[in-house]
Amino acid sequence: MLHLGMENIQNLLNKLETFIDNNESLNNSISTVNVSWHIEHSLLVITQIAKAVTNSDPNEYEYKFNFKKIWIFSLGRFPRGKAKAPNSVIPTTTISKSDYPALFENARIALAKLKAAKANQYFVHPIFGKLNVKGTFTMLTIHTAHHIKIIEDIIKG
């Protein structure tokens, strides 16, 4: 099973940051939302999931076999257009370029707290079930890379 840790997600965060100048780019044949939406969504996912993990009780974590998780983690990617993001991580406002530094800083702080979490602190993913810290880093890496690929396709298109 693919494990992608702290260094990988930080590199992806740095790459995500390079797309700020293209924040208004849109290509409806690729995505119905613009680059800014994908950046903000990715940052919301990182910060909210890291917060959920750090607020969890590691004694309540229990591994359960999940074929979809093993399949996606082994592939190292999400299929496009197959899942819908929960409302809590859907951007609801338009942000400006001046908002990005704080959002990226919040994501980096959240990742540092996630790295310091106990191994079996977890969050409950709507498809994969309970993901401990290792699984969380893997999921966040795959998720962020997924949105970076969409952003690259929007900009290329």
C-alpha positions in Angstrom: 0.0 0.0 0.0 1.3 3.4 -0.9 2.3 5.7 2.0 3.0 9.2 1.2 4.1 11.3 4.2 4.8 14.8 5.4 7.6 15.6 2.9 5.4 14.7 0.0 2.4 16.7 1.1 4.6 19.7 1.8 6.1 19.5 -1.7 2.6 19.4 -3.1 1.6 22.4 -1.0 4.5 24.3 -2.4 3.5 23.3 -5.9 -0.2 24.3 -5.2 1.1 27.7 -4.2 2.7 28.3 -7.6 -0.8 28.4 -9.2 -2.0 31.5 -7.3 -1.3 33.7 -10.3 -3.6 31.5 -12.4 -6.4 31.6 -9.7 -9.0 33.0 -12.1 -8.3 30.4 -14.9 -11.3 28.3 -15.9 -11.8 25.6 -18.5 -15.3 24.2 -18.4 -14.3 21.1 -20.4 -12.0 20.2 -17.5 -13.8 21.5 -14.5 -16.9 23.7 -13.8 -14.9 25.7 -11.2 -11.8 27.8 -11.5 -8.2 27.3 -10.2 -9.0 29.3 -7.1 -11.7 26.9 -6.1 -9.3 23.9 -6.4 -6.6 25.6 -4.4 -9.0 26.7 -1.6 -10.7 23.3 -1.5 -7.4 21.5 -1.2 -6.3 23.8 1.7 -9.7 23.4 3.4 -9.3 19.6 3.2 -5.9 19.7 4.7 -6.7 22.0 7.6 -10.1 20.4 8.5 -8.8 16.8 8.3 -5.7 17.7 10.3 -7.9 19.3 12.9 -10.2 16.3 13.1 -7.2 14.0 13.5 -5.5 16.0 16.2 -8.8 16.2 18.1 -9.5 12.5 18.0 -8.9 9.9 20.7 -6.4 7.3 19.4 -8.0 4.7 21.7 -11.1 4.8 19.5 -9.2 3.9 16.3 -9.8 0.5 14.9 -8.6 -0.8 11.6 -11.2 -2.2 9.2 -10.5 -3.7 5.8 -11.8 -1.4 3.1 -11.3 -2.5 -0.5 -11.9 1.0 -2.0 -9.2 2.4 0.3 -6.7 -0.3 -0.6 -7.5 0.1 -4.3 -7.2 3.9 -4.4 -4.1 4.0 -2.1 -2.4 1.3 -4.3 -3.2 3.3 -7.5 -2.0 6.5 -5.8 -4.8 8.5 -7.5 -8.5 9.3 -7.4 -10.6 8.8 -10.5 -11.9 12.1 -11.8 -15.5 13.1 -11.3 -16.5 10.0 -9.2 -16.9 11.6 -5.7 -18.5 14.7 -4.3 -16.8 16.7 -1.7 -18.6 17.1 1.6 -20.1 20.6 2.1 -17.6 21.4 4.9 -14.8 21.5 2.4 -16.5 23.3 -0.5 -15.4 26.9 -0.8 -18.3 29.2 -0.3 -16.7 32.6 -1.0 -14.5 34.1 -3.6 -11.0 34.8 -2.2 -8.5 37.2 -3.5 -4.8 36.7 -4.0 -4.1 38.6 -0.7 -6.0 35.8 1.2 -3.7 33.0 0.0 -0.7 33.6 2.3 -2.8 33.1 5.5 -4.6 30.1 4.0 -1.3 28.4 3.1 0.2 29.2 6.5 -2.9 27.7 8.2 -2.4 24.5 6.1 1.3 24.3 7.0 0.5 24.7 10.7 -2.2 22.1 10.4 0.3 19.6 8.8 2.9 20.2 11.5 0.2 19.4 14.1 -0.8 16.3 12.1 2.9 15.2 12.0 3.0 15.5 15.8 -0.2 13.5 16.3 -0.2 10.0 17.8 0.0 7.2 15.2 -3.6 6.1 15.8 -5.3 9.4 16.0 -7.7 9.4 13.1 -10.5 11.0 11.1 -13.5 9.3 9.5 -13.4 9.5 5.7 -16.8 9.2 4.0 -15.6 6.4 1.7 -12.5 4.9 3.4 -13.7 4.9 7.0 -11.3 5.6 9.8 -7.8 6.7 8.6 -5.0 6.9 11.2 -2.1 9.4 10.8 -0.3 7.3 8.2 -3.5 6.8 6.1 -4.4 10.4 6.5 -1.0 11.6 5.0 -1.5 9.2 2.1 -5.1 10.4 1.5 -4.1 14.0 1.7 -1.2 13.5 -0.7 -3.4 11.7 -3.2 -6.1 14.3 -2.9 -3.8 17.3 -3.3 -2.1 15.7 -6.3 -5.5 15.0 -7.8 -6.4 18.7 -7.6 -3.0 19.8 -8.9 -3.5 17.6 -12.0 -6.9 19.2 -12.5 -5.4 22.7 -12.1 -2.6 21.9 -14.6 -5.2 20.6 -17.1 -7.3 23.8 -16.6 -4.2 26.0 -17.3 -3.0 23.9 -20.3 -6.5 23.8 -21.8 
